[in-house]
Amino acid sequence: MADYITLINSDSSLSKKFNVLHSGYAPGREKVGARRLSVTGKVDNQVGPVLRRWRYVLLVHESSPPAGYGTLANLKTFFNLNDPWETPSNEITLVDFDDANYLVYMTGILAERPISFAISGECAQFEVEINLEETTAT
């Protein structure tokens, strides 16, 4: 089992590994749907898909990471993919610890927290929390 994930954009022009802090690894599932009471008092249950979600806290270098690993700028490039009609699109391939591939979107907030004495340059390292959601499109 690896201690990193790999993110690949939709046209495979950007493929980078990112170290995962195991304390920040939080996979989960969510049932999407809506429940409400109808006027007769019965429950109106509209079911949706079951989505897989991942929360990772990544250890990211601002520059000069080990070979094959991504920088903070690379991670921001993945996050900024926001158009399903562009090339590359906002759909990203996640290769998880177990080498399983998932088509995902980045969601939520991308905020870096410096953990090194430097906040820029070759020695700067950050903890960055990312949130991914599996696509259900076919």
BELSULNOR-V112771 format. One record per residue. N is the residue number from 1. NEAR is the number of other ideal C-beta (glycine too) atoms within 12 Angstrom. Layout:
BEGIN
n=(N;N)
near=(NEAR;NEAR)
END
This chain:
BEGIN
n=(1;2;3;4;5;6;7;8;9;10;11;12;13;14;15;16;17;18;19;20;21;22;23;24;25;26;27;28;29;30;31;32;33;34;35;36;37;38;39;40;41;42;43;44;45;46;47;48;49;50;51;52;53;54;55;56;57;58;59;60;61;62;63;64;65;66;67;68;69;70;71;72;73;74;75;76;77;78;79;80;81;82;83;84;85;86;87;88;89;90;91;92;93;94;95;96;97;98;99;100;101;102;103;104;105;106;107;108;109;110;111;112;113;114;115;116;117;118;119;120;121;122;123;124;125;126;127;128;129;130;131;132;133;134;135;136;137;138)
near=(12;19;19;28;43;33;42;28;31;25;15;16;15;25;25;34;30;42;31;34;25;17;13;23;25;19;25;17;14;19;16;17;15;12;14;12;11;11;7;7;8;10;13;14;13;13;12;13;18;15;25;26;27;35;27;37;27;45;36;43;34;27;21;18;27;17;9;16;28;36;31;35;24;31;37;24;24;40;31;18;31;19;13;16;11;14;14;24;23;26;31;41;29;38;25;27;22;12;13;19;17;28;26;38;33;33;24;17;12;28;19;28;20;21;21;21;10;16;15;18;16;13;17;25;30;34;27;37;30;40;29;38;30;30;24;17;14;5)
END
